[in-house]
Amino acid sequence: MILNKIAHSAQAHPHLVSQSNAFQLNPVLFEGSTIANDLQLLIDILPERIRRALQVVDLDDLIEIVMDLGRLPEARFSEGNILELGEQQITLDEIHHVVKHMGYFTSDNRAGIPRTLHRISAMRNRQGDIVGLTCRVGKVVTGTVDPIKDIIQSGKSVLLLGRPGVGKTSRLREIAKLLSDEAMKRVVIVDTSNEIAGDGDIPHPAVGRARRIQVQNRDRQRETMIEAVQNHTPEVIIVDEMGTEEEALAARTIAERGVILIATAHGHTLENLIKNPMLSDLVGGIQTVTLGDDEARRRASQKTILERAKKPTFDICIEIRDRHTLAVYPDVAEAVDHLLRGWTLFPEIRKVDMETGATKVLKTDFEVMPGHIMDTEPGDFNPGPFADHVRDMAALPVGQEEFRVFLYGISKSFVDRILERLNLHHIRITKNVYDANAVIAIKANARPGSKILKLAQDYEVPVFYAKTNTMPQIQRALREATDAEAGAFAGQMAHTPFEDEMELALREAQEAIDTALSEKEAVELAPRRSYIRRVQHELVEKHHLTSVSIGDEPNRRLKVLPPKSRE
């Protein structure tokens, strides 16, 4: 994390000076979406010396301002940069200055500025006195629902899942505006912490014509959800962060009354949600069933199995894997049934091109492929975002770093025996394509155009083939994969032509990075094999830049994009 101090003169930091008035921020382009904010209202409540310090700072990517008693005030930005605002420590008077302008804090130690999305959160000592403030910048992000606009307008209930910070609440805000303004539906937002529609009695314009019910405290969200249905005749109800069993039951009550429900829930993936006893009812609930002998033999399963208990509350589930990648399960009931049976799922992947903003559908069919992956368990084939699983290639010496392989049509027991016999403890079998260093596949099962090859190409994972499912063939494929990774098998360090190609590719990538930073232009690299492209991607990301793969094999190559403009 970079730590800079703001000097008394703007000339000391020319790269931080905005080309326009620091407070009159125009909408800027961010990852294919438009962002607008009303930052002046937040800055107005800050102490005078902090306001002066911010006048020489480009605030387009500002995330929050932190004021902790006895420490220097800080401005934090989206790229991880932290700027110290002056050289004097925060005093109690300065904290009281901000608190006085806020009025009061709720029981969850949050306050806001009316008709804005800005949020001020308090830290208290043991006596209940406020000793720290986090002034979070609220932004209206538009364009986030374009990849799923057809789903939102389908008239079905939709559940959004994803880790914190991937934009679930921003999408809910835009969904409210889409359904209330364009679709002309009666939309009611159940706003627990004023996250969706902002603080104050008047909802933020970003939610359009949607109405908003504020929740007095977190424990009353369930009652407020039911109240919204009973009293205000909505066609659509929007709820953020359902996390208790009572809220899951309230959601089922709403759905049974014919009201469309758009919500987010605690959980990263659909599989996580199934395993969560408090929220599994959202996707139908899980029950234990004992099969008869004949039925167990027919299914080739144990006599005691898990099955879905009832109809899911939500028709569609969307996993937000990162800001650019969405996994869509268009039939939640079918998806849950398949996961419980241990079948392989292929959700529809919608990926936003960071350069053009267009949505690319990587898979259009929701299908199951039982029987292809041998000796495996439920959820083995789980494609996910490459960006969330970047490896640091230089962290460990070759031979000590973990090498992950994904098996497709390969006997896991054979691989385990090979690894044990050859003492290859650094090789591990992974259940996720995106997390693998290599895919080992039976050649007959991975023909050109097959789903596994398409996924391997999307996530820049090389594929190595075994002609038959025998130990000699599998061992040969493993040797080829590890030779490509390290130049030797089982930790040997022999020099190979692959190492020369890798060194040349990394040098080329570094030159492209330097050009993109200095000349602010996109640079295309020479075509490379998939594994080398993956390492180039990682090198580009370490320099806080973005790269995309373009073209088709064998001419597929990287394009290094310049940094976002701050002008």
ZAFIVO-825360 format. One record per residue (C-alpha): chain; residue number from 1; x, y, z; residue in three letters. Coordinates in steps of 0.001 Angstrom, whole numbers, padded with zeros to 6 digits, always signed. Layout:
BEGIN
A:NUM:X:Y:Z:ALA
...
end
This chain:
BEGIN
A:1:+000000:+000000:+000000:MET
A:2:+001383:+003365:-001016:ILE
A:3:+001487:+006103:+001585:LEU
A:4:+001989:+009731:+000499:ASN
A:5:+001894:+013054:+002303:LYS
A:6:+000255:+016109:+000808:ILE
A:7:+002593:+019074:+000743:ALA
A:8:+001547:+022661:+001359:HIS
A:9:+001931:+023456:-002349:SER
A:10:+000130:+021825:-005238:ALA
A:11:+003378:+021949:-007197:GLN
A:12:+004832:+019286:-004909:ALA
A:13:+002316:+016764:-006224:HIS
A:14:+001342:+017768:-009773:PRO
A:15:-000039:+014295:-010514:HIS
A:16:-002634:+014760:-007776:LEU
A:17:-004076:+018041:-009056:VAL
A:18:-007422:+017804:-010805:SER
A:19:-007813:+019601:-014121:GLN
A:20:-011131:+020996:-012942:SER
A:21:-012493:+022268:-009677:ASN
A:22:-011828:+019537:-007103:ALA
A:23:-015389:+019680:-005828:PHE
A:24:-017242:+019912:-009154:GLN
A:25:-016839:+016309:-010220:LEU
A:26:-018195:+015296:-013574:ASN
A:27:-019407:+011729:-014097:PRO
A:28:-016459:+009501:-014980:VAL
A:29:-016205:+006185:-016716:LEU
A:30:-015394:+003249:-014419:PHE
A:31:-015180:-000328:-015689:GLU
A:32:-017847:+000232:-018311:GLY
A:33:-020224:+001990:-015918:SER
A:34:-021009:+005635:-015248:THR
A:35:-020461:+007005:-011752:ILE
A:36:-021846:+010280:-010421:ALA
A:37:-021611:+011618:-006881:ASN
A:38:-022381:+014713:-004819:ASP
A:39:-019091:+014862:-002992:LEU
A:40:-019339:+018533:-002013:GLN
A:41:-022046:+017751:+000559:LEU
A:42:-019721:+015317:+002322:LEU
A:43:-016719:+017634:+002170:ILE
A:44:-018747:+020497:+003666:ASP
A:45:-019068:+018710:+007028:ILE
A:46:-015295:+018121:+007408:LEU
A:47:-012971:+020368:+009446:PRO
A:48:-011564:+023360:+007571:GLU
A:49:-007965:+022120:+007363:ARG
A:50:-009054:+018798:+005832:ILE
A:51:-011196:+020621:+003274:ARG
A:52:-008171:+022732:+002293:ARG
A:53:-005977:+019649:+001939:ALA
A:54:-008507:+017994:-000348:LEU
A:55:-008534:+020969:-002730:GLN
A:56:-005254:+019800:-004357:VAL
A:57:-006316:+016164:-004672:VAL
A:58:-008020:+014448:-007604:ASP
A:59:-011053:+012919:-005889:LEU
A:60:-012533:+010852:-008717:ASP
A:61:-011534:+007532:-007123:ASP
A:62:-011940:+008564:-003473:LEU
A:63:-013500:+005795:-001361:ILE
A:64:-013431:+007191:+002164:GLU
A:65:-011910:+009693:+004564:ILE
A:66:-010754:+008308:+007919:VAL
A:67:-010497:+010431:+011065:MET
A:68:-009113:+008626:+014134:ASP
A:69:-008291:+010434:+017376:LEU
A:70:-004544:+011030:+017761:GLY
A:71:-003715:+009988:+014179:ARG
A:72:-003255:+011806:+010894:LEU
A:73:-006414:+012051:+008749:PRO
A:74:-006335:+009854:+005655:GLU
A:75:-007984:+009798:+002238:ALA
A:76:-008297:+006310:+000755:ARG
A:77:-008718:+005563:-002946:PHE
A:78:-010021:+002642:-004995:SER
A:79:-006588:+001555:-006247:GLU
A:80:-005324:+001050:-002685:GLY
A:81:-003554:+004412:-002352:ASN
A:82:-003672:+006250:+000968:ILE
A:83:-002930:+009957:+001311:LEU
A:84:-002221:+011619:+004644:GLU
A:85:-004106:+014920:+004794:LEU
A:86:-001695:+017291:+006507:GLY
A:87:+000728:+016800:+009382:GLU
A:88:-001494:+017432:+012432:GLN
A:89:-003232:+014665:+014346:GLN
A:90:-007016:+014510:+014675:ILE
A:91:-008395:+016137:+017828:THR
A:92:-011643:+015561:+019714:LEU
A:93:-012863:+018994:+018636:ASP
A:94:-012533:+017998:+014969:GLU
A:95:-014462:+014766:+015560:ILE
A:96:-017159:+016722:+017434:HIS
A:97:-017292:+019178:+014516:HIS
A:98:-018329:+016376:+012141:VAL
A:99:-020709:+014763:+014659:VAL
A:100:-022438:+018097:+015258:LYS
A:101:-023224:+018390:+011553:HIS
A:102:-024559:+014822:+011419:MET
A:103:-027237:+015184:+014076:GLY
A:104:-027373:+011657:+015507:TYR
A:105:-026099:+008122:+014952:PHE
A:106:-028383:+005085:+014870:THR
A:107:-027954:+001972:+017024:SER
A:108:-025581:+000514:+014415:ASP
A:109:-023311:+003593:+014764:ASN
A:110:-024151:+004921:+011318:ARG
A:111:-025289:+008321:+010127:ALA
A:112:-025832:+009866:+006731:GLY
A:113:-026413:+013053:+004809:ILE
A:114:-030037:+013428:+003675:PRO
A:115:-030703:+012650:-000006:ARG
A:116:-027159:+011354:-000540:THR
A:117:-025559:+007927:-000414:LEU
A:118:-022654:+009074:+001770:HIS
A:119:-022284:+007212:+005059:ARG
A:120:-020477:+008217:+008246:ILE
A:121:-019714:+005390:+010676:SER
A:122:-018510:+005939:+014243:ALA
A:123:-016019:+004095:+016448:MET
A:124:-016580:+004420:+020187:ARG
A:125:-014480:+003780:+023275:ASN
A:126:-015658:+001801:+026304:ARG
A:127:-017422:+004837:+027688:GLN
A:128:-019428:+005255:+024498:GLY
A:129:-017576:+008357:+023283:ASP
A:130:-016851:+008663:+019563:ILE
A:131:-013090:+008438:+018903:VAL
A:132:-013031:+007617:+015199:GLY
A:133:-015033:+008319:+012037:LEU
A:134:-015152:+006651:+008627:THR
A:135:-016659:+008998:+006037:CYS
A:136:-017612:+006718:+003158:ARG
A:137:-018231:+008242:-000264:VAL
A:138:-021521:+007086:-001786:GLY
A:139:-021626:+006838:-005571:LYS
A:140:-024350:+006156:-008080:VAL
A:141:-023095:+003529:-010511:VAL
A:142:-025100:+003002:-013691:THR
A:143:-024718:+000298:-016298:GLY
A:144:-024231:-002504:-013778:THR
A:145:-027496:-004281:-014675:VAL
A:146:-027103:-004082:-018457:ASP
A:147:-025728:-007681:-018639:PRO
A:148:-028821:-009019:-016777:ILE
A:149:-031469:-006542:-017907:LYS
A:150:-033444:-009287:-019676:ASP
A:151:-033495:-011345:-016463:ILE
A:152:-034638:-008457:-014265:ILE
A:153:-037486:-007643:-016679:GLN
A:154:-038591:-011284:-016950:SER
A:155:-041057:-010976:-014064:GLY
A:156:-039315:-013620:-011954:LYS
A:157:-037828:-013406:-008469:SER
A:158:-034044:-013030:-008561:VAL
A:159:-031463:-013718:-005850:LEU
A:160:-028027:-012046:-006072:LEU
A:161:-025030:-013626:-004354:LEU
A:162:-021440:-012472:-004045:GLY
A:163:-018678:-011497:-001661:ARG
A:164:-018679:-008022:-000048:PRO
A:165:-017557:-005239:-002356:GLY
A:166:-018555:-006733:-005713:VAL
A:167:-021452:-004312:-006185:GLY
A:168:-024578:-006118:-004982:LYS
A:169:-026140:-002992:-003429:THR
A:170:-025271:-000835:-006434:SER
A:171:-027080:-003308:-008661:ARG
A:172:-030140:-003310:-006387:LEU
A:173:-030255:+000476:-006601:ARG
A:174:-030189:+000420:-010394:GLU
A:175:-032697:-002443:-010522:ILE
A:176:-035125:-000329:-008462:ALA
A:177:-034867:+002509:-010978:LYS
A:178:-035174:+000149:-013954:LEU
A:179:-038340:-001546:-012700:LEU
A:180:-040034:+001588:-011357:SER
A:181:-039218:+003974:-014212:ASP
A:182:-038894:+001840:-017342:GLU
A:183:-041094:-001141:-016467:ALA
A:184:-043579:+001106:-014586:MET
A:185:-044016:-001350:-011720:LYS
A:186:-044925:-000581:-008124:ARG
A:187:-041581:-001059:-006367:VAL
A:188:-041003:-000914:-002607:VAL
A:189:-037488:-000995:-001127:ILE
A:190:-036997:-002413:+002369:VAL
A:191:-033938:-000360:+003329:ASP
A:192:-032343:-001712:+006490:THR
A:193:-029341:+000609:+006863:SER
A:194:-030305:+003220:+004254:ASN
A:195:-027719:+001617:+001987:GLU
A:196:-029940:+001481:-001099:ILE
A:197:-031822:+004792:-001119:ALA
A:198:-029595:+006957:+001071:GLY
A:199:-030171:+008789:+004328:ASP
A:200:-033004:+011128:+005208:GLY
A:201:-036740:+010877:+004710:ASP
A:202:-036616:+011450:+000946:ILE
A:203:-035144:+008580:-001127:PRO
A:204:-032169:+009291:-003368:HIS
A:205:-033078:+010022:-007031:PRO
A:206:-030967:+007006:-008067:ALA
A:207:-033844:+004643:-007145:VAL
A:208:-036264:+006373:-009527:GLY
A:209:-039957:+006228:-008612:ARG
A:210:-039463:+003324:-006199:ALA
A:211:-040826:+003850:-002687:ARG
A:212:-038690:+003159:+000356:ARG
A:213:-039527:+001820:+003827:ILE
A:214:-036802:+002420:+006396:GLN
A:215:-036143:-000282:+008998:VAL
A:216:-035842:+001073:+012539:GLN
A:217:-033259:-001540:+013521:ASN
A:218:-031756:-004659:+011965:ARG
A:219:-033866:-007030:+014054:ASP
A:220:-037099:-005693:+012540:ARG
A:221:-036288:-006349:+008897:GLN
A:222:-038582:-009407:+008794:ARG
A:223:-041583:-007462:+010142:GLU
A:224:-040911:-004601:+007735:THR
A:225:-040841:-006982:+004763:MET
A:226:-044269:-008361:+005689:ILE
A:227:-045588:-004875:+006393:GLU
A:228:-044547:-003727:+002917:ALA
A:229:-046685:-006452:+001321:VAL
A:230:-049687:-005989:+003572:GLN
A:231:-049903:-002196:+003488:ASN
A:232:-048511:-000880:+000227:HIS
A:233:-049614:-003289:-002579:THR
A:234:-046219:-003630:-004256:PRO
A:235:-045535:-005592:-007423:GLU
A:236:-041831:-005793:-006598:VAL
A:237:-040028:-005787:-003247:ILE
A:238:-036274:-005183:-003052:ILE
A:239:-034302:-006314:+000014:VAL
A:240:-030570:-006116:+000735:ASP
A:241:-028581:-008681:+002738:GLU
A:242:-031003:-011276:+004060:MET
A:243:-029137:-013191:+006722:GLY
A:244:-031513:-014890:+009169:THR
A:245:-033956:-017775:+009087:GLU
A:246:-036833:-015423:+009921:GLU
A:247:-036032:-013234:+006931:GLU
A:248:-035894:-016316:+004701:ALA
A:249:-039384:-017300:+005911:LEU
A:250:-040630:-013747:+005294:ALA
A:251:-039254:-013930:+001762:ALA
A:252:-041198:-017152:+001162:ARG
A:253:-044372:-015488:+002426:THR
A:254:-043843:-012620:-000013:ILE
A:255:-043229:-014950:-002949:ALA
A:256:-046320:-017031:-002135:GLU
A:257:-048438:-013859:-002390:ARG
A:258:-047346:-013381:-006001:GLY
A:259:-044982:-010465:-005370:VAL
A:260:-041697:-010373:-007299:ILE
A:261:-038726:-010405:-004916:LEU
A:262:-035284:-009046:-005805:ILE
A:263:-032785:-009586:-002996:ALA
A:264:-029225:-010253:-001955:THR
A:265:-028202:-012764:+000704:ALA
A:266:-025181:-013703:+002772:HIS
A:267:-023256:-016223:+000688:GLY
A:268:-020778:-016243:-002179:HIS
A:269:-022211:-019066:-004281:THR
A:270:-025347:-021128:-004702:LEU
A:271:-023554:-024116:-003202:GLU
A:272:-022686:-022059:-000087:ASN
A:273:-026327:-021098:+000275:LEU
A:274:-027479:-024726:+000093:ILE
A:275:-025140:-025577:+002975:LYS
A:276:-026336:-022630:+005107:ASN
A:277:-029057:-024033:+007437:PRO
A:278:-030544:-020581:+008098:MET
A:279:-030899:-019525:+004464:LEU
A:280:-031279:-022798:+002561:SER
A:281:-035048:-022255:+002526:ASP
A:282:-034453:-019492:-000032:LEU
A:283:-033537:-022200:-002550:VAL
A:284:-036045:-024825:-001397:GLY
A:285:-034540:-026171:+001801:GLY
A:286:-032770:-029491:+002275:ILE
A:287:-034176:-032705:+003723:GLN
A:288:-032761:-036190:+004324:THR
A:289:-034467:-039009:+002389:VAL
A:290:-033993:-042781:+002776:THR
A:291:-034199:-044697:-000506:LEU
A:292:-035230:-048277:-001024:GLY
A:293:-032651:-050828:-002126:ASP
A:294:-033811:-050847:-005758:ASP
A:295:-033902:-047060:-006028:GLU
A:296:-030451:-046704:-004428:ALA
A:297:-029019:-049189:-006933:ARG
A:298:-030711:-047395:-009815:ARG
A:299:-029218:-044084:-008741:ARG
A:300:-025870:-045682:-007852:ALA
A:301:-025987:-043815:-004534:SER
A:302:-026217:-044425:-000818:GLN
A:303:-029584:-045217:+000737:LYS
A:304:-029615:-041954:+002705:THR
A:305:-029389:-038889:+000478:ILE
A:306:-030173:-035169:+000543:LEU
A:307:-033000:-033769:-001548:GLU
A:308:-034684:-030411:-002037:ARG
A:309:-037604:-030087:+000378:ALA
A:310:-039880:-027598:-001429:LYS
A:311:-040135:-025114:-004247:LYS
A:312:-037448:-022397:-004049:PRO
A:313:-038445:-018886:-003062:THR
A:314:-036401:-017472:-005956:PHE
A:315:-036726:-018554:-009577:ASP
A:316:-033289:-017336:-010711:ILE
A:317:-029950:-017081:-008917:CYS
A:318:-027075:-014869:-010062:ILE
A:319:-023580:-015234:-008605:GLU
A:320:-021576:-012011:-008910:ILE
A:321:-018123:-013527:-009184:ARG
A:322:-016413:-010198:-009804:ASP
A:323:-017415:-006803:-011185:ARG
A:324:-017223:-008159:-014724:HIS
A:325:-018337:-011780:-014385:THR
A:326:-021796:-013147:-013554:LEU
A:327:-022888:-016793:-013298:ALA
A:328:-026598:-017216:-014005:VAL
A:329:-028698:-020190:-012841:TYR
A:330:-031971:-019683:-014754:PRO
A:331:-033755:-022511:-012895:ASP
A:332:-032841:-022610:-009208:VAL
A:333:-034867:-025767:-008520:ALA
A:334:-033056:-027709:-011220:GLU
A:335:-029673:-026334:-010170:ALA
A:336:-030177:-027345:-006526:VAL
A:337:-031334:-030841:-007536:ASP
A:338:-028243:-031338:-009671:HIS
A:339:-025867:-030062:-006995:LEU
A:340:-027375:-032388:-004391:LEU
A:341:-026963:-035342:-006765:ARG
A:342:-023339:-034460:-007376:GLY
A:343:-023763:-033689:-011050:TRP
A:344:-021645:-031167:-012901:THR
A:345:-023305:-027816:-013574:LEU
A:346:-022649:-025412:-016428:PHE
A:347:-024288:-022103:-015448:PRO
A:348:-024526:-019362:-018020:GLU
A:349:-021493:-017095:-017656:ILE
A:350:-021970:-013459:-018643:ARG
A:351:-018745:-011508:-018874:LYS
A:352:-018404:-007775:-019544:VAL
A:353:-015606:-006828:-021949:ASP
A:354:-013576:-004210:-020064:MET
A:355:-012562:-002515:-023300:GLU
A:356:-015860:-002272:-025189:THR
A:357:-018407:-002689:-022379:GLY
A:358:-020230:-005390:-024378:ALA
A:359:-021526:-008503:-022618:THR
A:360:-020053:-011806:-023762:LYS
A:361:-022045:-014967:-023011:VAL
A:362:-019519:-017746:-022518:LEU
A:363:-022157:-020467:-022183:LYS
A:364:-025781:-020285:-023214:THR
A:365:-027018:-023744:-022228:ASP
A:366:-027830:-024780:-018680:PHE
A:367:-026918:-028432:-018816:GLU
A:368:-025513:-031294:-016837:VAL
A:369:-022748:-033610:-017930:MET
A:370:-022829:-036592:-015541:PRO
A:371:-020178:-039230:-015920:GLY
A:372:-017380:-037152:-017487:HIS
A:373:-015368:-036447:-014357:ILE
A:374:-014416:-039652:-012607:MET
A:375:-013943:-040268:-008867:ASP
A:376:-015155:-036791:-007984:THR
A:377:-017646:-035117:-005684:GLU
A:378:-020499:-032598:-006050:PRO
A:379:-019475:-029222:-007400:GLY
A:380:-016172:-030416:-008904:ASP
A:381:-016639:-028519:-012149:PHE
A:382:-016923:-024988:-010840:ASN
A:383:-015677:-022386:-013340:PRO
A:384:-015035:-019045:-011708:GLY
A:385:-013289:-015714:-012226:PRO
A:386:-009585:-015898:-013063:PHE
A:387:-009096:-012424:-011597:ALA
A:388:-010087:-013540:-008074:ASP
A:389:-007498:-016335:-008005:HIS
A:390:-004272:-014762:-009265:VAL
A:391:-001168:-016613:-008111:ARG
A:392:+002139:-015047:-007179:ASP
A:393:+004454:-017105:-009377:MET
A:394:+007615:-015865:-007687:ALA
A:395:+006485:-016465:-004104:ALA
A:396:+008099:-019922:-003774:LEU
A:397:+010980:-021648:-005555:PRO
A:398:+010052:-024030:-008356:VAL
A:399:+009415:-027485:-006943:GLY
A:400:+008093:-026090:-003662:GLN
A:401:+005117:-024160:-005039:GLU
A:402:+001809:-025965:-005214:GLU
A:403:+000861:-027114:-008713:PHE
A:404:-002875:-027600:-009251:ARG
A:405:-004424:-029852:-011879:VAL
A:406:-008053:-030240:-012918:PHE
A:407:-009048:-033734:-014076:LEU
A:408:-011526:-034273:-016904:TYR
A:409:-012387:-037895:-017591:GLY
A:410:-009299:-038988:-015635:ILE
A:411:-009328:-041457:-012752:SER
A:412:-008488:-039606:-009552:LYS
A:413:-007348:-042795:-007862:SER
A:414:-004763:-043364:-010634:PHE
A:415:-003464:-039821:-010207:VAL
A:416:-003233:-040217:-006435:ASP
A:417:-001166:-043397:-006862:ARG
A:418:+001171:-041687:-009344:ILE
A:419:+001721:-038710:-007065:LEU
A:420:+002396:-040943:-004065:GLU
A:421:+004730:-043275:-005984:ARG
A:422:+006814:-040390:-007408:LEU
A:423:+006717:-038349:-004181:ASN
A:424:+005117:-035366:-005945:LEU
A:425:+003640:-033703:-002873:HIS
A:426:+003556:-030248:-004503:HIS
A:427:+000907:-031394:-007023:ILE
A:428:-002720:-031144:-005913:ARG
A:429:-006014:-031967:-007617:ILE
A:430:-008373:-028982:-007691:THR
A:431:-012146:-028863:-008198:LYS
A:432:-012097:-025542:-010047:ASN
A:433:-010973:-024877:-013606:VAL
A:434:-010080:-021253:-012858:TYR
A:435:-007808:-022318:-009989:ASP
A:436:-005847:-024890:-012009:ALA
A:437:-002364:-024598:-013474:ASN
A:438:-003294:-027266:-016014:ALA
A:439:-006180:-029427:-017185:VAL
A:440:-005499:-033138:-017691:ILE
A:441:-008146:-034652:-019979:ALA
A:442:-008904:-037824:-021916:ILE
A:443:-008479:-036824:-025549:LYS
A:444:-011761:-038415:-026644:ALA
A:445:-013688:-036327:-024072:ASN
A:446:-012067:-032993:-024961:ALA
A:447:-012598:-032626:-028685:ARG
A:448:-012428:-029212:-030414:PRO
A:449:-015464:-027140:-029504:GLY
A:450:-016151:-028995:-026251:SER
A:451:-017143:-027064:-023132:LYS
A:452:-013986:-027974:-021236:ILE
A:453:-011770:-026527:-023974:LEU
A:454:-013862:-023348:-024120:LYS
A:455:-013583:-022908:-020352:LEU
A:456:-009840:-023599:-020387:ALA
A:457:-009425:-020941:-023062:GLN
A:458:-011551:-018417:-021151:ASP
A:459:-009420:-018839:-018015:TYR
A:460:-006078:-019193:-019832:GLU
A:461:-005451:-022726:-018521:VAL
A:462:-003404:-025097:-020736:PRO
A:463:-004838:-028543:-021548:VAL
A:464:-002749:-031730:-021680:PHE
A:465:-004112:-035001:-023002:TYR
A:466:-003969:-038675:-022115:ALA
A:467:-005003:-041007:-024936:LYS
A:468:-006442:-043569:-022539:THR
A:469:-007340:-043689:-018865:ASN
A:470:-004255:-045681:-017868:THR
A:471:-001443:-044867:-015470:MET
A:472:+001340:-044613:-018114:PRO
A:473:-000742:-042213:-020225:GLN
A:474:-001757:-040134:-017204:ILE
A:475:+001839:-039995:-015992:GLN
A:476:+002970:-038755:-019418:ARG
A:477:+000329:-035992:-019402:ALA
A:478:+001361:-034941:-015885:LEU
A:479:+005010:-034816:-016975:ARG
A:480:+004155:-032591:-019934:GLU
A:481:+002121:-030259:-017707:ALA
A:482:+004800:-029858:-015052:THR
A:483:+007552:-029530:-017662:ASP
A:484:+005660:-026566:-019097:ALA
A:485:+005302:-025052:-015623:GLU
A:486:+008833:-025406:-014321:ALA
A:487:+011090:-026871:-017005:GLY
A:488:+011448:-030180:-015160:ALA
A:489:+009338:-032986:-013697:PHE
A:490:+009256:-033693:-009945:ALA
A:491:+011256:-030596:-009027:GLY
A:492:+014268:-031059:-011363:GLN
A:493:+015624:-027769:-012705:MET
A:494:+016843:-028564:-016223:ALA
A:495:+016877:-025581:-018618:HIS
A:496:+014380:-025930:-021481:THR
A:497:+013332:-023886:-024536:PRO
A:498:+010090:-023165:-022678:PHE
A:499:+012056:-021136:-020127:GLU
A:500:+013564:-019041:-022934:ASP
A:501:+010078:-018410:-024354:GLU
A:502:+008772:-017491:-020906:MET
A:503:+011626:-015039:-020298:GLU
A:504:+011048:-013408:-023681:LEU
A:505:+007271:-013181:-023081:ALA
A:506:+007704:-011580:-019661:LEU
A:507:+010229:-009084:-021017:ARG
A:508:+007789:-008204:-023796:GLU
A:509:+004976:-007780:-021251:ALA
A:510:+007131:-005503:-019082:GLN
A:511:+007940:-003298:-022076:GLU
A:512:+004226:-003090:-022904:ALA
A:513:+003463:-002113:-019289:ILE
A:514:+006047:+000677:-019435:ASP
A:515:+004591:+001928:-022723:THR
A:516:+001017:+001854:-021423:ALA
A:517:+002046:+003838:-018333:LEU
A:518:+004175:+006417:-020117:SER
A:519:+002269:+006941:-023374:GLU
A:520:-001255:+006091:-022124:LYS
A:521:-001830:+003793:-025111:GLU
A:522:-002998:+000169:-025398:ALA
A:523:-000291:-002278:-026480:VAL
A:524:-000806:-005686:-028131:GLU
A:525:+001679:-008492:-027447:LEU
A:526:+002773:-011346:-029664:ALA
A:527:+000636:-014529:-029714:PRO
A:528:+001554:-016937:-026905:ARG
A:529:+000361:-020276:-025573:ARG
A:530:-002334:-020149:-022902:SER
A:531:-000142:-020740:-019861:TYR
A:532:+002328:-018015:-020835:ILE
A:533:-000548:-015602:-021417:ARG
A:534:-001747:-016361:-017916:ARG
A:535:+001616:-015421:-016406:VAL
A:536:+001624:-012247:-018506:GLN
A:537:-001825:-011397:-017111:HIS
A:538:-000432:-011710:-013574:GLU
A:539:+002540:-009471:-014324:LEU
A:540:+000230:-006784:-015744:VAL
A:541:-002060:-006962:-012704:GLU
A:542:+000898:-006498:-010327:LYS
A:543:+001431:-003114:-011977:HIS
A:544:-002251:-002205:-011312:HIS
A:545:-003135:-002316:-015014:LEU
A:546:-005718:-004309:-016945:THR
A:547:-005072:-006803:-019746:SER
A:548:-007464:-008720:-021979:VAL
A:549:-006970:-011690:-024291:SER
A:550:-007957:-011086:-027893:ILE
A:551:-007995:-013172:-031087:GLY
A:552:-008430:-016887:-031627:ASP
A:553:-005942:-019703:-031334:GLU
A:554:-003194:-019962:-032439:PRO
A:555:-003046:-016148:-032673:ASN
A:556:-004578:-015432:-029269:ARG
A:557:-002609:-012698:-027503:ARG
A:558:-002691:-010120:-024723:LEU
A:559:-003660:-006479:-025025:LYS
A:560:-002382:-004269:-022187:VAL
A:561:-004750:-001366:-021516:LEU
A:562:-003565:+002050:-020281:PRO
A:563:-004496:+003259:-016780:PRO
A:564:-007783:+005046:-016223:LYS
A:565:-007611:+008744:-016949:SER
A:566:-007966:+011114:-013992:ARG
A:567:-008630:+014151:-016138:GLU
end
